[in-house]
Amino acid sequence: MLRLLPYQVVSVLVAWQLTSLAMSPRAETSGPIAAGKPSVELVGMVAIPGTQTDRSGLEGKLETGSPANALGGFSAIDYSSESDEYYVLSDRGPADGAASFACRFHCITFRPKSDASVESKIAWDWNLASTQLLRTSVENPFTGSLAALQAWDGRGDCPSLDPEGLRLVNGLVLISDEYGPSIRFFDRSGQLKSEVAISSKFGLSERKMPAMKEGTFSNRGLEGICQTPKRGTLVAVFQGPLVQDGRIVKKKCLGIQSRWLVIQRDLKTMSELNYVLDDESTGVSEVLAIDETRFLVLERDSESGVDAKIKRIYLADITEATDISHLDSIAQGIPTGLKPIRKELLLDLMDPSYGLNGEKTPEKPEGLAWGPSMPDGRRLLVVCFDNDFEEARQSILAAFAIQGL
């Protein structure tokens, strides 16, 4: 259900119509998710210095010594055809929530250089147009501070946000967050407008009584979100298994069974689907709709350089996937007769032809967005890479042209 805030512009959401996506099991079918093997070409890339500042107007240093206006932590991206800009979301800030970082998103242009004589065809231009702080109903900015989250007594709006997914929906900015976990709508100035109510069973396990029996494991919550192009179905994905769907080992929640939330346009009708990770070292960083039943899924490990093994974009299909919302645990997989989401490899980001392999492998590809179509009709896929606000590391935007999706 949608929890309306006092100033919510209801008309924006009333126009949505109730639709239903069938999740009942069907007979097995053979054949690939895509008709033929899609072709993928790297066509553009920029590397943004870790010392770059944003347009927030903030001054001074954070508790970690990082500038309050540091540009980095790219956790999600989406494209606005109205302004020909990409909305890029920063996460909770430096040092994994150790700073009182004001949460924010940025508007960035990213396109081919106009100078046709440049030596590298993939050396694109970028420009930072604006930065917007994410604010609560009382004009206070959300903070990425983990300490503020731990001090919160559970009453009123949580002051902390770990923003991980972003989509532009009906003139609003839709953001998924790991701390809640939560799904919220903001206007394009960053003002909070409303929240989608999700089951309390997904709440942070460490805040439950008893703790660590069910719910979201810390920093493994709602990581990505998208909307299907016709029905407007929202799909939100957990980075890894819920506590009851994995096992706790040395302060980590391990397992390969994760869940997706499929939310219909009424924002009340919800299903849960099973996505199986490659192995226990990986998590889902992003999901992006292709059509009503097919999605791109960014799955990766948490290593960089020569230690990295998995940085992949999969094609996933939910056509035959079964609703598992009635299952208390899927730690051992789902019962016979139920079906998980199908997936096939589309793009290995560590393919040597892209130059993002070996010692140069970035740890965190985090966001996916469709950009404007290429002049030859191919779809443009943009991937953003998170530098964790480290000055010695670059934030990266990479553009791939895809034929066959």
Secondary structure, 3 states (H helix, E strand, C coil): CEEECCCCCCHHHHCCCCCCCCCCCCCCCCCCCCCCCCEEEEEEEEEECCCCECCCCCCCECCCCCECCECCCEEEEEEECCCCEEEEEECCCHHHHCCCCECEEEEEEEECCCCCCCCCCCECEEEEEEEEECECCCCCECECCHHHHHHCCCCCCCCECCEEEEEEECCEEEEEECCCCEEEEECCCCEEEEEECCCHHHCEHHHCCCCCCCCECCCCCEEEEEECCCCCCEEEEECCCCHHHCEEECCEEECCEEEEEEECCCCCCEEEEEEECCCCCCEEEEEEECCCCEEEEEEECCCCHHHCCCEEEEEEECCCCCCCCCCCCCCCCCCCCCCCCEEEEEEECCCHHHCCCHHHCCCEEEEEEECCCCCCCCEEEEEEEECCCCCCCCEEEEEEEEECC
